[in-house]
Amino acid sequence: MKKFQYHQNITIRPKAKGRPRVTKTGHAYTPKATMDYEKEIKEAYKGPLFENGLLSVKLRFTTEGTELIIEPVTHNPLVEGPKTKLTGDIDNYAKAVLDALNGVAYTDDRQIVCLYLEKA
């Protein structure tokens, strides 16, 4: 059985997600530049909606754009399944650890150019 994979080059220069902003009344909001960039990426995506199952997402950022690869994760009978039920977004777990290590393990997390994540 062939494993389906979706691959696309999105030719929009990558931008880092801006930090949330807070109004004088305490209301948090996403900066306009971030919202505009996310809208551009959403509109540029031409692939399918993967409705079920676990996925592997690979992103490669260059000055010309972002290479995106999405494919289903197939079960490997030789590898034990997840032991815990972590429900948060994987990128939020990573961001918390990377931000915490700023100035401790490295000067700035901008130094990190390759990041592999797994949630089990």
C-alpha positions as CSV (number, residue, x, y, z in Angstrom):
1,M,0.0,0.0,0.0
2,K,1.5,3.3,-1.1
3,K,1.5,6.0,1.6
4,F,-0.1,9.3,0.4
5,Q,2.0,12.4,0.7
6,Y,1.2,16.0,-0.1
7,H,4.1,18.3,-1.1
8,Q,3.9,22.0,-1.9
9,N,6.2,25.0,-2.2
10,I,4.6,28.1,-0.9
11,T,6.3,31.1,-2.5
12,I,5.7,33.6,0.3
13,R,8.7,34.8,2.3
14,P,8.5,33.3,5.8
15,K,7.7,35.5,8.7
16,A,7.9,34.7,12.4
17,K,4.7,34.8,14.4
18,G,4.4,38.0,16.3
19,R,3.9,38.0,20.1
20,P,0.3,38.6,21.3
21,R,-0.4,42.2,22.1
22,V,-2.6,43.4,25.0
23,T,-4.9,46.5,25.0
24,K,-5.1,48.9,27.9
25,T,-8.3,47.0,29.0
26,G,-6.4,43.7,29.1
27,H,-7.8,42.2,25.9
28,A,-5.1,40.1,24.0
29,Y,-5.0,40.1,20.2
30,T,-2.8,38.9,17.4
31,P,-0.8,41.5,15.5
32,K,-2.2,42.5,12.1
33,A,1.0,41.5,10.3
34,T,0.8,38.0,11.8
35,M,-2.9,37.7,10.9
36,D,-2.2,38.9,7.3
37,Y,0.7,36.4,6.9
38,E,-1.4,33.5,8.2
39,K,-4.2,34.4,5.8
40,E,-1.8,34.5,2.9
41,I,-0.5,31.0,3.8
42,K,-4.0,29.7,4.2
43,E,-5.0,31.0,0.8
44,A,-1.8,29.7,-0.9
45,Y,-2.4,26.1,0.4
46,K,-3.8,24.0,-2.5
47,G,-3.7,20.5,-0.8
48,P,-6.3,18.2,0.7
49,L,-7.8,18.3,4.2
50,F,-6.4,15.4,6.1
51,E,-9.5,14.6,8.3
52,N,-8.4,11.5,10.2
53,G,-5.3,10.0,11.6
54,L,-1.9,11.1,12.8
55,L,0.2,13.3,10.5
56,S,3.8,14.1,9.9
57,V,4.5,17.7,8.8
58,K,7.8,18.9,7.6
59,L,8.5,22.5,6.9
60,R,11.6,24.0,5.2
61,F,12.0,27.7,5.3
62,T,14.0,29.7,2.8
63,T,14.1,33.3,1.7
64,E,12.0,32.3,-1.3
65,G,9.3,30.6,0.6
66,T,8.3,27.5,2.6
67,E,8.5,23.8,1.5
68,L,5.6,21.9,3.0
69,I,5.3,18.1,3.2
70,I,2.3,16.4,4.9
71,E,1.9,12.7,5.2
72,P,0.0,10.2,7.4
73,V,2.0,8.5,10.2
74,T,1.7,4.8,9.8
75,H,1.7,2.4,12.8
76,N,5.0,0.5,13.3
77,P,4.3,-2.7,15.1
78,L,7.9,-2.7,16.4
79,V,7.5,0.6,18.2
80,E,5.4,0.9,21.4
81,G,2.4,3.2,21.2
82,P,2.0,6.4,23.2
83,K,2.0,6.0,27.0
84,T,0.4,9.4,27.8
85,K,-2.3,11.5,26.3
86,L,-0.8,15.0,25.8
87,T,-3.5,17.1,24.3
88,G,-1.7,20.4,23.6
89,D,-0.4,21.5,20.3
90,I,3.1,20.2,19.7
91,D,4.5,23.6,18.7
92,N,3.3,25.1,21.9
93,Y,5.2,22.5,24.0
94,A,8.3,23.2,22.0
95,K,7.9,27.0,22.2
96,A,7.7,26.9,26.0
97,V,10.9,24.8,26.3
98,L,12.8,26.8,23.7
99,D,11.8,30.2,25.3
100,A,12.8,28.9,28.8
101,L,16.3,28.0,27.6
102,N,17.0,31.4,26.1
103,G,20.1,32.8,27.8
104,V,20.7,29.5,29.5
105,A,21.4,26.8,26.8
106,Y,21.9,29.3,24.0
107,T,22.0,33.1,23.6
108,D,18.8,33.3,21.6
109,D,16.5,30.6,20.1
110,R,17.0,32.3,16.8
111,Q,20.2,30.3,16.7
112,I,18.1,27.1,16.2
113,V,17.9,26.2,12.5
114,C,16.5,22.7,12.7
115,L,13.9,21.3,15.0
116,Y,12.3,17.8,15.0
117,L,9.3,17.3,17.3
118,E,7.3,14.2,18.4
119,K,4.4,13.9,20.7
120,A,3.9,10.5,22.4
